[in-house]
Amino acid sequence: MEQRLILASGSPRRKELLEKFNLSFEIIVSNVEETVDHTLPPGEIVMSLSKQKASVVADKNPNAFVIGADTIVLLDRRILGKPSDKDEAHHMLTSLSGRQHNVLTGVTIIKGKQHFSFHEETVVEFWPLTDQEIWNYIESGEPMDKAGAYGIQELGSYLVRKINGDYFSVVGLPVARVLRELQHMEFHRNA
């Protein structure tokens, strides 16, 4: 019997990352109302959010392996979510300019009664940015649907001086770890 794999995310970046590994999977977006307990450490927050997303989908698909993921950008112990408008994007990018910040991606994999959560943390350093560079990037439209107002894999790569950690976690899914955890849970990739 073929095993079902479901990505509980509408993120095109997560979809692209899984596709690179020739996995057969479905996408079912959880559309869960995310609840954040800000008293938790950041790693616990992203794991909690990933579990919320995966659980909703897993409850309706108990025989499938369900992957939920969430990514946050952390600067000075403050979470930078997706900007609500261009001014907020400008504020976020200005605050990240020339500095290091942390990107955390939490992942939960559920199969029936089995579930496993983990998070990866990567340190990202931006180049010092001019105001013109920031506005040019904002006008591209790219920052508007991304935590911290940038995407490392696209035009936003121009902002990044260096990283220390898992690049793919910054994109939105630490795929090497996800594949290993799936194997531990006895998911077998189709040949």
C-alpha angles and dihedrals in degrees: 000000000000115000118234120227120193128190107208093205138089092207111128089205094057090047091052092049093053091045090058088068094053092242119162106227144148129225119227113169111217097209087198119167099245115228117197125199101205091193090072122089112262094254090054090048094056092044090050092050092047090050092050090054096044095044095057091054095039092054089062095039106040095164095053132084104242124198120199123181140179132183129202134181115221124200121172089345090303121120115232109203129181112311116251093211143354093275092055090047089052091050092050095047092046090053091049094048113119093355142100122247136171128246116200125190119190121200131191124188118193129186113170107300093349118093134165130184131189139155136214123210123203128184113224125190122199127210114244102272130209119227088246092054090051094049092045089054093047091050089057086069092227099116097057101084099035134091109250089016097271143086115212094202097058135033088328089073085082089067096053120092097178145333135213112203140020111350092198091055088060089051088054111268129053091217099181091057092042091054091048093049090048089054090051087054089052098252108155119206114229112250 
